Amino acid sequence: MKKYVFLFILLCVAAGCSKPVQESVIAFGDSNTRGSNWDFRDYPTSEKWVNLMKNVERGQIQVKNAGIGGQTTEDAKLRFEQDILKQKPTYVLIMFGTNDAAILDGKHPRVTKKRFKENLSYFISESRKEGIIPILMTCVPVVEGGKKGLYYYSRYQSSYFAERGGARAWQNSYNDITREVAKDQQVPLVDNWEAFIREAGEDSDNALIQSGLIDPSGNHMTPKGARIIYDEIKERDVIKHF
């Protein structure tokens, strides 16, 4: 009997039957990663895009959410070692830009474009040192809201963005940095902004409102928007076995 058990073990090893290495994904970002608006919008928790990834049969892949509402890349850099590097995931999905591009004083964004680019590069280089595969994601488009004080301009002064082409164009200029870094450093990119505009049909407030992808805050996604992000991750095929 022992002889057959021994032979079975040898055959299993030869056939690659050893326990597979468990892969993991950490989603690293701000409120649109955390799904911070889900509670007060009364959206189903299961419909957050990170949770959609958790709820699908993926074999050995584990998914964790390391998003914190309101954070910029400067804030996130302070916790990157603890939340990502020490966790040693297989992949890290990195989505920032919404808060980095925000202008609170009428003059300066919370994080300059130069610093934003440096921070993204830091996330990439430090991840690779630990054998973690970084994946960059663009932030979602904002609904500005015009002069009526609705949507994004209900909380941010429209005049602060007037010379920058409006808040949506200004935020997409930060996405351009994300796209540039992804291309230059050969990092996979999930372009959420492009996916939302494509689904909406055009780059306009009216189209985005009618699409139902953005909630009344103007810069947070709805469950429908979350589904777009989830589908985009799958279609980009950036995570093995997903």
N, C-alpha and C positions, 0 to 999 in steps of 0.2 A: 504493500500500500504506500509506504513512504517513498518507494522508488518511483511510483506513478505521480505522486505529488511533486517530487523533485523535477521529474520530466516536464510536468505541466508548467511549473514556474520557469524553467528554462525556455520552453516554447513561448510562454507569455512575454518574457523579456525580449526574446528574439523578434516577436511580432509587434513590439511596441505597446504591450498591454499595461505598462506601468501607469500609475496614477497621473493624469495630465496636470500640467502646471496651470494653476488658476489665474486667468487674466482678469484685470480690473481696470475700471475707468473712473476718473474723478472729474466732475464738472466744476470748473473754477471760474467764478465770475461775480456779478453783482446781483441786483434784485431780479433781473430777467433770467438768471440761472437759479436762484433760490426759489423764485415764484412767490416773492414777498406780497404781491397783491392778491394772491389766491384767497386768503382768509376773509378780507373785507369785501371782496367781490363775490364771495360765496361760490367760487368755482370748485369743482370736484378735485380734490388733491391728486387723485390718480391721473389727472390730465396734465399735470406739469410735464414739460418735455423730458426732464431727467427721470421722472417716475415712469413715463412711457417706455423708456429704455429699460428700466428695472422690471417692468411687468411683462416683457416679451421673453419667450424662451430663447435663451442665448447660450445654452450649454454651460460653460464654466466661467463666463464673464460676470463680474460683480460691478455694480455702479453705485457711486457715492456722490452726494451733492455738497460741494464746498463753496456755494455762492453766499455772499453776504450783501444785503441791500445797502445801497448808497455808496458802495466802495468804488474807488478809482484804482488804477494800477499802482499808484503810490501806496495806498492803504494795503492792497493785496500783496505787495512785495514784502511787507513786514511779516506776513504770515505764510509766505510761500514755502519756506523750509519746513515749518511744522505741518501745514495742511497738505502739502504735496510731496516734497522731497523725502521726508521721513516715512511717508506712507508707501512710497515706492510702487505706485500704480503702473500698469502697463502703458496706459494712455492718460494724458491730461487734456481735456477740452478747455480752451482758454477764450473767454468772451468778455471783453471790456470795451469801453469807449463812450458809453452813454453818459456816465458821470465825469469822465475825464474831460469831455468836451463842454460840459455845462459851464456857463458864465454867470457868476453870482454878483460880481462887483461892477459890471458894465464894461470892464476892460480886458480882464484876463480869464482864460479858461482855468478850470481847477488844476489841470495838468497840461503843460505845454505839449505841442506836437513832438518836439525834440525829445522831451522826457518820456512821452508815451511810447515812442519808438524804442528808446533805450530800455524801457521796462519790459516791453514785449520780447526784445532780444535777450534780456536777462532770463526771463521765464524759459525761453527756448534753450539757451546755452546750459543753464543749470539742470534742466530736465534731462538733456542729452548726457550730461556727465554721469547721471544716475541710471542711465539706460531706459529712461522714460520717453515715450514717443509723444511730442507735443503736437496738438492740432489747434490751429487758430480759427476763431469764428468772428464774423463781423456782428456788430450790434444791430438791432432792428430799427427801421425808420420811425421817426416821430411824426405825429399829427400836430401841426403847429397850432391851428385854431384861429388864426387871423386876429382881428381887432376885438372880437367879442369876449376875450378872456376865457376861452374854453380850451380844453386839451392842454398841450404843452405850455402855451402862453398864459394859462391860468396860474402857473407857478413861476414862470421865468419871463423876464421882460423881453418883449418882441424887439424893442429898439436895440438891445444888446447884440442881436444877430442880424440886424438890417444890412450892415456893411459886409456881412459874411455870407450873403445869399439866402438868409433865413436859417432857422434852427436845423431843419432837415438836411439841407445841403452842407451846413457846417459839421454836423455829426457824421455825415458820410465822408467828409474829408479826413476824419479820423479812421474811418473804415478803409480809406485809400492807403493809409499808412499800414494798417493790418494786412491788406492785400500785398503791398510792396514788400513787407517783411517776410510774408509767407513765400513769395516768389523768390526773393533774394536768398533766403536761407533754406529753401526747398522743404517747406513745412506744409503739410496738408491744410487746405482751407475749406471751411464751410461758410459760404457767403449768405448769411441769413437775410441781409439787407436786399440783395438781388432777388432772393426767393420770395420775399414779401412783396416787393414791387411787381414781380412777375405775376404773382397770384392776384394782386390788386388790379393789374391791367395797365397801370400808369403811375408815374411818380407825382401824385397830387394828394392834397388833403381829402378831397371828395372821394377819390378812388379808395384810399386807405380806410376812410370811415365806412364806406359801403361794403368793403371787404370783410369787416368784422374781425380783423386780425389784431387791432390795437384797442385797448380799453380806454375809458374816458380820461385817464391821466395823460394820454397822448404819447407816452413812451414805455408802456408796459403791454406785453402781449396778452391776448385772451387764450382760452383753451384751443381755439381754432388756430391761432398763431403758433402755439406750442406744438401743435400737430405738424405744422409746416417745418419747424426746426427739426423735429424728430425724423420726418420723412427725408429732409435734406441730408441729415447725417447718414441715413441708410443709403441714399442714392449716390452720395459722394464716395461711399465704400472706403471710408478712412479708418474704420475699426475692423480688424480681422475677426471673422466668425460672427459679425453682428448682423 
